[in-house]
Amino acid sequence: MNGTPAGGDITAPDTSWEELVTHALLGTDRRPPAHAAPGRPAPVALLDAAAVATVRRRAGLRPARAARRPERAPADPRPALPAPAARRLTTLLADRSAGGSGGRRGSTPDLMELLPQWLAAANAHGYAAPAQALPALLDAARGRTDLRPAALAFAGPRALWLARLNPDWRFALRAAPGGGAALPGADDTEAVRRLWREGLFAERAALLGALRARTPALGRELLASTWTTERAEDRLMFLDSLRTGLSEADEPFLEQALGDRSRNVRATAAELLSTLPGSALAARMAVRATACVALDRTGDAPAIVVEAPHECDAVMERDGVVATPPAGRGERSWWLGQLVEAAPLGTWRRLGGRTAEEIVALPVTDGWQGELHAAWCRAAVRQRDAAWSRALLGSPSAPEAGGPGAVSLSERAKLLAALEPAERAAWVAGFIATHGLSEAFQLLGVCAVPWAPALGQAVVDALNIARDAGSYPWSFSGVMGLAERCLDPAEAVRLEALLAVPDEREDAAPGAGGYWAEAFQRLVTTLRLRAAMARELTPPTPPTPATHPRDPAVTAPAHTGTRPPAPAAAPGRSVGHPPDPAVTAPAEDSPAERSAQPPDAAG
């Protein structure tokens, strides 16, 4: 550090650290240090000032009133994490650089991408996070919002205790119900009503959400008691909380909300009512929709005819129909789509008593098929109707890019979410077998993890076909990344046959075979690592006491002399027998598993 020059103090007492940082960011040419000695170069003076300020900050504190010592961290009653799993967590949290470097990834697993899966498994077992891992866990959740729900659930109450002491972790308090404060129980009526009247918005929203999960009627009554005095933006947020525990009992309140001054509140109330097939709004929408869509039997074959509405009156607007269409959209088609989307799908049995598959297969006149089927898709997603979703998806092996009703892959993904996981996986497997992987990324994202065997087989076969075609694997990096996280780890055995570098074809991209072998090596290593993670998280089985047939403690008669009796055998071992090496020898990890362990774990 340069010495302080004679003739003046370069760090006057009123020069704050923030001011020095501002000088550095703007540059000393634009803002030279205010207290630099004459003749001293401005950059050097600024560095001297920063050095002196640093020493001052480290050397001591200004006298101040002693603050109250923080309360002890709350206890976490959950079982402790097994030691191997705790070491694995340390390794996963230490790998903070993966996933953002781009380019070739090599054959090393991306540990940070495995952290969400590890946290989900640890939460499923109900383990408590090790205290020493909480700071790194909170830092990881701070940088990745997708980690926060699982990370905070795993961290438990001690994460909130830490968050109150470190401003960098305040996100944990914002994510916790009521900002981390304890909410009163539903049976404590006075405390519930006091918090609802006097609490902050976050506390009130958390209280309403908790009540709707346990006692929906009480939550609705609480909201109704102050509905007219709430701000429009607060009414919208509170109304959205009614999705939890939504039932026919909420219909009168939602009907009242249809007359709200806010258009967004009216639209949300209409959306919630449309998910109740027996509601009065659903019946009104059904009447309007069936007036626009009918079955024409006058031709050679039955067909659907459409007559879109000619106007959007005030009553329709009250029921949630938006009058003004987006840019480039016709008014009548816009209104028709909203009416059909909000009508119960059971309404369409009026079209000759046909099933959903038969209705979707009917021709639609005058070019209205795309608009009508798209509205049916949105209705099936909103009402989570598996029969209509199945009909609109069509066959996965259909030659066209879209199904009979799904006009985009995102719509197909939403329709798949309404099916059972096994049926969903089978449909996507059929789609991949016919169309390959180029359009399957969105569809794979809605499939349950781990992938079903048929789906995993289809993905691996498609990757093998792409490798044999001679292209680079980078075009399939998204699918390969999903496979690393979603394939059943048992598939690693079958994938070993793909690790060898294949013979390159004449028309293949240079070096593509080596890149594919590298990608498959990373996939296999990741699958083995996931299998090891699952084993480490499995609770240890308590040893079962066993007795050897010739154990003297059982076969020998009671001792009556002066000699002391023989010592009792330890559980699982008889007296006079050497320990069984198959029981006492520690299991040895595979090289792939050891490569992803910290040094103390691998040793």
VOTOR-459058 format. One line per field, with one value per residue (C-alpha): y, x, z negated. Coordinates in nm, 2 decimals. Layout:
BEGIN
north (Y; ...)
east (X; ...)
up (Z; ...)
***
This chain:
BEGIN
north (0.00; 0.34; 0.57; 0.86; 1.17; 1.47; 1.78; 1.64; 1.35; 1.16; 1.01; 1.27; 1.14; 1.23; 1.03; 0.71; 0.38; 0.44; 0.76; 0.59; 0.32; 0.59; 0.76; 0.42; 0.35; 0.69; 0.71; 0.96; 1.17; 1.24; 1.26; 1.30; 1.23; 1.53; 1.51; 1.40; 1.57; 1.82; 1.66; 1.31; 1.12; 1.08; 0.69; 0.64; 0.87; 0.68; 0.35; 0.49; 0.62; 0.28; 0.10; 0.33; 0.31; -0.07; -0.07; 0.15; -0.07; -0.38; -0.22; -0.13; -0.01; 0.32; 0.31; 0.22; 0.08; -0.30; -0.47; -0.75; -1.09; -1.29; -1.57; -1.92; -2.09; -2.30; -2.68; -2.89; -3.21; -3.40; -3.69; -3.60; -3.65; -3.97; -3.89; -4.00; -3.79; -3.49; -3.52; -3.54; -3.22; -3.04; -3.15; -3.04; -2.70; -2.65; -2.69; -2.34; -2.28; -2.55; -2.47; -2.13; -2.18; -2.28; -2.47; -2.83; -2.98; -3.28; -3.60; -3.45; -3.45; -3.11; -3.13; -2.81; -2.95; -3.25; -3.04; -2.99; -3.37; -3.43; -3.18; -3.33; -3.67; -3.54; -3.37; -3.68; -3.87; -3.59; -3.52; -3.20; -3.00; -3.01; -2.68; -2.63; -2.65; -2.39; -2.08; -2.25; -2.38; -2.03; -1.88; -2.14; -2.06; -1.69; -1.73; -1.97; -1.90; -2.24; -2.39; -2.18; -2.38; -2.71; -2.55; -2.36; -2.67; -2.87; -2.59; -2.57; -2.32; -2.24; -2.09; -1.82; -1.76; -1.70; -1.49; -1.24; -1.19; -1.16; -0.91; -1.13; -1.41; -1.19; -1.37; -1.66; -1.44; -1.32; -1.67; -1.80; -1.76; -1.44; -1.34; -1.63; -1.54; -1.80; -1.79; -1.84; -2.16; -2.16; -2.23; -1.91; -1.69; -1.37; -1.39; -1.48; -1.17; -0.94; -1.05; -1.01; -0.66; -0.53; -0.75; -0.66; -0.77; -1.06; -1.18; -1.15; -1.33; -1.61; -1.63; -1.66; -1.92; -2.13; -2.10; -2.20; -2.51; -2.63; -2.45; -2.30; -2.16; -1.96; -1.81; -1.71; -1.55; -1.36; -1.22; -1.13; -0.93; -0.67; -0.71; -0.37; -0.19; -0.37; -0.21; -0.34; -0.51; -0.67; -0.79; -0.96; -1.14; -1.24; -1.37; -1.59; -1.76; -1.91; -2.15; -2.36; -2.55; -2.41; -2.56; -2.48; -2.31; -2.03; -1.95; -1.68; -1.48; -1.52; -1.42; -1.10; -1.04; -1.05; -0.70; -0.56; -0.23; -0.39; -0.58; -0.81; -0.90; -0.97; -1.19; -1.39; -1.45; -1.56; -1.80; -1.96; -1.99; -2.16; -2.43; -2.52; -2.71; -2.66; -2.29; -2.04; -1.87; -2.20; -2.25; -1.90; -1.96; -2.30; -2.13; -1.87; -2.13; -2.37; -2.08; -2.03; -2.40; -2.65; -2.98; -2.96; -3.29; -3.16; -3.26; -3.60; -3.63; -3.45; -3.14; -2.86; -2.52; -2.20; -1.87; -1.64; -1.38; -1.04; -0.83; -0.84; -0.69; -0.57; -0.89; -1.09; -0.85; -0.90; -1.27; -1.22; -1.19; -0.93; -0.71; -0.58; -0.84; -0.83; -0.68; -0.89; -1.08; -1.05; -0.95; -1.23; -1.51; -1.36; -1.36; -1.71; -1.85; -1.71; -1.85; -2.20; -2.20; -2.11; -2.36; -2.70; -2.96; -3.18; -2.93; -3.07; -3.40; -3.21; -3.27; -3.59; -3.76; -3.82; -3.89; -3.64; -3.83; -3.84; -3.47; -3.37; -3.59; -3.40; -3.16; -2.79; -2.57; -2.23; -2.26; -2.24; -2.57; -2.42; -2.16; -2.41; -2.68; -2.43; -2.31; -2.67; -2.72; -2.43; -2.56; -2.91; -2.77; -2.54; -2.82; -3.09; -3.32; -3.63; -3.76; -3.43; -3.39; -3.74; -3.67; -3.33; -3.48; -3.75; -4.03; -3.96; -4.13; -3.89; -3.75; -3.39; -3.17; -3.08; -3.29; -3.24; -2.96; -2.88; -2.61; -2.59; -2.80; -2.59; -2.67; -3.04; -3.02; -2.86; -3.13; -3.40; -3.27; -3.37; -3.74; -4.00; -4.02; -4.37; -4.26; -3.94; -4.12; -4.37; -4.09; -3.91; -4.23; -4.29; -3.93; -3.96; -4.30; -4.13; -3.77; -3.80; -3.56; -3.23; -3.13; -3.34; -3.12; -2.95; -3.27; -3.45; -3.17; -3.27; -3.64; -3.78; -3.84; -4.09; -4.16; -4.48; -4.76; -4.73; -4.35; -4.39; -4.66; -4.43; -4.14; -4.35; -4.51; -4.16; -4.04; -4.35; -4.28; -3.92; -4.03; -4.28; -3.99; -3.83; -3.49; -3.32; -3.39; -3.02; -3.00; -3.24; -3.08; -2.99; -3.34; -3.49; -3.26; -3.38; -3.74; -3.69; -3.58; -3.79; -4.13; -4.42; -4.48; -4.85; -4.75; -4.69; -5.06; -5.06; -4.73; -4.87; -5.01; -4.66; -4.54; -4.66; -4.41; -4.53; -4.55; -4.22; -4.22; -4.03; -3.77; -3.74; -3.41; -3.43; -3.57; -3.61; -3.97; -3.86; -3.59; -3.84; -4.09; -3.80; -3.71; -4.07; -4.10; -3.80; -3.94; -4.28; -4.12; -3.89; -4.19; -4.38; -4.07; -4.04; -4.40; -4.34; -4.04; -4.24; -4.51; -4.25; -4.09; -4.43; -4.46; -4.73; -5.05; -5.13; -5.45; -5.75; -5.94; -6.29; -6.59; -6.86; -7.22; -7.32; -7.00; -7.10; -6.83; -7.04; -7.40; -7.41; -7.49; -7.22; -7.16; -7.27; -7.27; -7.00; -6.92; -6.62; -6.69; -6.64; -6.29; -6.25; -6.25; -5.92; -5.90; -6.08; -6.25; -6.57; -6.61; -6.77; -6.69; -6.44; -6.14; -6.20; -6.00; -5.96; -5.78; -5.58; -5.47; -5.13; -5.12; -4.97; -4.71; -4.73; -4.50; -4.29; -4.23; -4.16; -3.89; -3.68; -3.71; -3.47; -3.58; -3.68; -3.88; -4.06; -4.14)
east (0.00; 0.13; 0.21; -0.01; 0.14; 0.24; 0.04; -0.32; -0.54; -0.67; -0.95; -1.14; -1.37; -1.68; -1.56; -1.78; -1.70; -2.00; -1.84; -1.51; -1.69; -1.87; -1.53; -1.40; -1.71; -1.71; -1.34; -1.10; -1.09; -1.46; -1.47; -1.13; -1.09; -1.20; -0.93; -0.62; -0.29; -0.16; 0.05; -0.07; -0.20; -0.57; -0.58; -0.31; -0.49; -0.81; -0.64; -0.47; -0.80; -0.97; -0.68; -0.71; -1.09; -1.06; -0.82; -1.06; -1.35; -1.16; -0.99; -1.28; -1.64; -1.78; -1.91; -2.28; -2.54; -2.51; -2.78; -2.99; -2.85; -3.05; -3.27; -3.15; -3.22; -3.53; -3.49; -3.56; -3.73; -3.68; -3.43; -3.07; -2.95; -2.73; -2.36; -2.30; -2.59; -2.46; -2.12; -2.30; -2.50; -2.17; -2.04; -2.35; -2.35; -1.98; -2.03; -2.16; -1.99; -2.17; -2.44; -2.33; -2.00; -2.16; -1.98; -1.87; -1.96; -1.73; -1.82; -1.85; -2.20; -2.36; -2.40; -2.60; -2.87; -2.90; -2.95; -3.33; -3.37; -3.16; -3.37; -3.70; -3.58; -3.45; -3.78; -3.97; -3.77; -3.84; -3.47; -3.34; -3.07; -2.73; -2.67; -2.33; -2.48; -2.75; -2.55; -2.44; -2.80; -2.94; -2.68; -2.77; -3.14; -3.07; -2.91; -3.17; -3.54; -3.64; -3.46; -3.63; -3.94; -3.75; -3.45; -3.65; -3.86; -3.54; -3.37; -3.66; -3.72; -3.35; -3.33; -3.58; -3.38; -3.07; -3.26; -3.35; -2.98; -2.85; -3.01; -2.89; -3.13; -3.44; -3.60; -3.66; -3.88; -4.07; -4.13; -4.25; -4.61; -4.66; -4.30; -4.19; -4.43; -4.65; -5.01; -5.29; -5.49; -5.84; -5.99; -5.85; -6.12; -6.02; -5.66; -5.75; -5.98; -5.73; -5.45; -5.69; -5.78; -5.44; -5.18; -4.96; -5.07; -4.82; -4.95; -5.31; -5.25; -5.07; -5.35; -5.61; -5.41; -5.37; -5.74; -5.85; -5.63; -5.79; -6.13; -6.23; -6.56; -6.39; -6.14; -6.42; -6.62; -6.31; -6.25; -6.62; -6.62; -6.37; -6.42; -6.57; -6.29; -5.99; -5.79; -5.84; -5.50; -5.55; -5.89; -5.74; -5.47; -5.71; -5.96; -5.69; -5.64; -5.99; -5.85; -5.75; -6.05; -6.28; -6.63; -6.99; -7.02; -6.80; -7.04; -7.25; -6.94; -6.79; -7.11; -7.10; -6.74; -6.86; -6.99; -6.66; -6.52; -6.19; -6.19; -5.92; -6.12; -6.42; -6.21; -6.07; -6.41; -6.55; -6.25; -6.31; -6.68; -6.62; -6.43; -6.75; -6.96; -7.27; -7.24; -7.50; -7.22; -7.13; -7.49; -7.51; -7.20; -7.34; -7.65; -7.45; -7.20; -7.47; -7.64; -7.32; -7.23; -7.47; -7.49; -7.59; -7.75; -7.87; -7.57; -7.43; -7.26; -7.31; -7.10; -7.06; -7.17; -7.06; -7.23; -7.01; -7.17; -7.23; -7.19; -7.06; -7.32; -7.28; -7.41; -7.14; -6.88; -7.01; -6.96; -6.59; -6.60; -6.34; -6.49; -6.17; -5.97; -5.59; -5.42; -5.47; -5.77; -6.12; -6.39; -6.64; -6.38; -6.24; -6.58; -6.66; -6.34; -6.42; -6.77; -6.67; -6.37; -6.60; -6.88; -6.88; -6.75; -7.05; -7.26; -7.15; -7.32; -7.61; -7.43; -7.61; -7.50; -7.15; -6.84; -6.55; -6.36; -6.66; -6.73; -6.37; -6.37; -6.67; -6.59; -6.64; -6.78; -6.66; -6.30; -6.40; -6.23; -5.91; -6.08; -6.33; -6.08; -5.84; -6.12; -6.20; -5.83; -5.84; -6.16; -6.01; -5.70; -5.91; -6.15; -5.88; -6.10; -5.91; -6.15; -6.15; -5.77; -5.73; -5.96; -5.79; -5.44; -5.53; -5.29; -4.92; -4.83; -5.05; -4.85; -4.95; -4.74; -5.04; -5.33; -5.69; -5.73; -5.39; -5.23; -4.90; -4.67; -4.74; -5.11; -5.03; -4.81; -5.10; -5.34; -5.10; -5.10; -5.47; -5.38; -5.26; -4.88; -4.87; -5.09; -4.90; -4.56; -4.70; -4.83; -4.50; -4.31; -4.53; -4.48; -4.10; -4.10; -4.28; -4.15; -3.81; -3.68; -3.67; -4.02; -4.04; -3.87; -4.18; -4.37; -4.10; -4.11; -4.46; -4.38; -4.34; -3.99; -3.83; -3.95; -4.15; -3.95; -4.12; -4.06; -3.69; -3.65; -3.80; -3.57; -3.25; -3.35; -3.40; -3.07; -2.90; -3.06; -2.95; -2.59; -2.60; -2.71; -2.37; -2.49; -2.34; -2.51; -2.54; -2.87; -3.01; -2.85; -3.19; -3.32; -2.99; -3.00; -3.36; -3.25; -2.97; -3.23; -3.53; -3.42; -3.45; -3.10; -3.15; -3.10; -2.73; -2.66; -2.82; -2.65; -2.30; -2.32; -2.33; -2.01; -1.77; -1.68; -1.87; -1.71; -1.77; -1.96; -1.83; -2.11; -2.09; -1.98; -1.61; -1.55; -1.93; -1.88; -1.64; -1.87; -2.16; -1.95; -1.86; -2.23; -2.33; -2.05; -2.18; -2.53; -2.42; -2.21; -2.50; -2.74; -2.50; -2.45; -2.83; -2.85; -2.58; -2.77; -3.08; -2.90; -2.73; -3.07; -3.24; -3.27; -3.04; -3.21; -3.17; -2.98; -3.19; -3.06; -2.97; -2.86; -2.62; -2.76; -2.46; -2.46; -2.36; -2.59; -2.88; -2.77; -2.57; -2.75; -2.77; -2.44; -2.44; -2.07; -1.83; -1.70; -1.86; -2.08; -1.95; -2.01; -2.32; -2.28; -2.31; -2.62; -2.55; -2.23; -2.18; -1.92; -1.60; -1.67; -1.47; -1.66; -1.82; -1.62; -1.93; -2.10; -1.81; -1.63; -1.74; -1.90; -1.67; -1.81; -1.77; -1.51; -1.79; -1.95; -1.61; -1.54; -1.83; -1.75; -1.55; -1.20; -1.30; -1.60; -1.40; -1.13)
up (0.00; 0.08; -0.21; -0.30; -0.13; -0.33; -0.30; -0.33; -0.42; -0.12; -0.32; -0.51; -0.77; -0.57; -0.26; -0.27; -0.10; 0.13; 0.25; 0.33; 0.53; 0.72; 0.80; 0.93; 1.14; 1.31; 1.34; 1.18; 1.50; 1.46; 1.08; 0.92; 0.54; 0.34; 0.08; 0.28; 0.20; 0.46; 0.72; 0.63; 0.94; 0.91; 0.97; 0.71; 0.46; 0.51; 0.44; 0.13; 0.01; 0.07; -0.12; -0.42; -0.43; -0.42; -0.71; -0.90; -0.83; -0.95; -1.25; -1.46; -1.50; -1.62; -1.97; -1.97; -2.20; -2.22; -2.02; -2.16; -2.10; -1.84; -1.96; -1.93; -1.59; -1.61; -1.63; -1.32; -1.43; -1.10; -1.08; -1.00; -0.65; -0.61; -0.60; -0.24; -0.12; -0.32; -0.14; 0.19; 0.11; 0.04; 0.38; 0.56; 0.39; 0.46; 0.84; 0.90; 1.24; 1.44; 1.69; 1.79; 1.99; 2.32; 2.59; 2.55; 2.21; 2.22; 2.05; 1.70; 1.54; 1.48; 1.10; 1.06; 1.29; 1.06; 0.75; 0.80; 0.84; 0.53; 0.33; 0.44; 0.33; -0.01; -0.07; 0.01; -0.26; -0.50; -0.59; -0.77; -0.60; -0.77; -0.95; -0.79; -0.44; -0.49; -0.38; -0.05; 0.00; -0.05; 0.19; 0.45; 0.41; 0.43; 0.77; 0.91; 0.85; 0.97; 0.67; 0.41; 0.33; 0.29; 0.13; -0.13; -0.21; -0.27; -0.47; -0.71; -0.99; -1.03; -0.68; -0.79; -1.11; -0.89; -0.64; -0.91; -0.98; -0.62; -0.37; -0.08; -0.19; -0.24; 0.05; -0.19; -0.40; -0.10; 0.01; -0.33; -0.42; -0.61; -0.57; -0.79; -1.08; -1.23; -1.11; -1.35; -1.33; -1.18; -1.52; -1.66; -1.51; -1.69; -1.59; -1.23; -1.20; -1.37; -1.12; -0.83; -0.94; -1.05; -0.87; -0.58; -0.23; -0.23; -0.57; -0.46; -0.13; -0.32; -0.57; -0.29; -0.11; -0.43; -0.51; -0.16; -0.18; -0.51; -0.55; -0.21; -0.34; -0.62; -0.37; -0.14; -0.42; -0.54; -0.19; -0.15; -0.47; -0.33; 0.04; 0.11; -0.07; 0.10; 0.38; 0.73; 0.75; 0.41; 0.51; 0.81; 0.60; 0.33; 0.59; 0.75; 0.41; 0.45; 0.71; 0.40; 0.28; 0.55; 0.54; 0.61; 0.27; 0.41; 0.70; 0.53; 0.44; 0.78; 0.95; 0.74; 0.85; 1.22; 1.15; 1.02; 1.15; 1.26; 1.59; 1.47; 1.16; 1.38; 1.62; 1.33; 1.17; 1.51; 1.56; 1.22; 1.28; 1.62; 1.44; 1.25; 1.51; 1.30; 1.25; 1.39; 1.60; 1.76; 1.85; 2.00; 2.20; 2.32; 2.45; 2.64; 2.78; 2.90; 3.08; 3.28; 3.34; 3.48; 3.68; 4.04; 4.17; 4.50; 4.70; 4.79; 4.46; 4.12; 4.08; 3.82; 3.92; 3.74; 3.72; 3.51; 3.29; 3.46; 3.14; 2.79; 2.56; 2.20; 2.06; 2.24; 2.12; 1.76; 1.81; 1.89; 2.27; 2.38; 2.65; 2.81; 3.00; 3.02; 3.32; 3.64; 3.50; 3.63; 3.38; 3.45; 3.44; 3.12; 2.95; 3.08; 2.93; 2.59; 2.59; 2.69; 2.45; 2.15; 2.24; 2.06; 2.30; 2.20; 2.39; 2.73; 2.67; 2.84; 3.17; 3.23; 2.90; 3.04; 2.84; 2.83; 3.10; 3.33; 3.28; 3.35; 3.67; 3.81; 4.10; 4.02; 4.30; 4.42; 4.28; 3.91; 3.81; 3.69; 3.47; 3.33; 3.25; 3.09; 2.86; 2.77; 2.69; 2.45; 2.29; 2.25; 2.08; 1.85; 1.75; 1.75; 1.96; 2.05; 2.31; 2.51; 2.47; 2.61; 2.90; 2.99; 2.97; 3.22; 3.31; 3.23; 3.56; 3.77; 4.06; 4.01; 3.77; 3.56; 3.44; 3.54; 3.29; 3.16; 3.39; 3.20; 2.99; 2.69; 2.72; 2.75; 2.44; 2.24; 2.36; 2.26; 1.90; 1.87; 1.94; 1.69; 1.67; 1.83; 2.12; 2.16; 2.19; 2.44; 2.66; 2.66; 2.73; 3.03; 3.15; 3.12; 3.30; 3.60; 3.60; 3.42; 3.16; 3.35; 3.22; 2.91; 2.65; 2.52; 2.51; 2.31; 2.06; 1.94; 1.89; 1.54; 1.41; 1.44; 1.79; 1.85; 2.01; 2.35; 2.36; 2.25; 2.52; 2.78; 2.68; 2.69; 3.02; 3.17; 3.04; 3.19; 3.52; 3.51; 3.44; 3.73; 3.95; 3.90; 3.76; 3.46; 3.12; 3.04; 3.23; 2.96; 2.66; 2.51; 2.54; 2.42; 2.11; 2.04; 2.08; 1.82; 1.57; 1.67; 1.80; 1.56; 1.42; 1.50; 1.87; 1.81; 1.87; 2.21; 2.31; 2.26; 2.61; 2.75; 2.58; 2.86; 3.13; 3.45; 3.79; 3.97; 4.29; 4.59; 4.57; 4.19; 4.02; 3.93; 3.58; 3.51; 3.39; 3.12; 3.00; 2.99; 2.78; 2.55; 2.51; 2.44; 2.19; 2.00; 2.02; 1.87; 1.60; 1.50; 1.48; 1.26; 1.05; 1.00; 0.90; 0.64; 0.51; 0.47; 0.27; 0.05; -0.04; -0.12; -0.50; -0.64; -0.73; -1.10; -1.16; -1.26; -1.56; -1.47; -1.68; -1.56; -1.59; -1.80; -2.01; -2.37; -2.50; -2.36; -2.37; -2.69; -3.02; -3.28; -3.45; -3.82; -3.91; -4.01; -3.66; -3.49; -3.20; -2.84; -2.70; -2.49; -2.12; -1.93; -1.71; -1.39; -1.51; -1.71; -1.98; -1.86; -1.49; -1.29; -1.14; -0.80; -0.55; -0.33; -0.62; -0.76; -0.45; -0.32; 0.03; 0.30; 0.53; 0.90; 1.06; 1.21; 0.87; 0.71; 0.97; 0.85; 0.48; 0.27; 0.18; -0.17; -0.04; 0.23; -0.01)
***
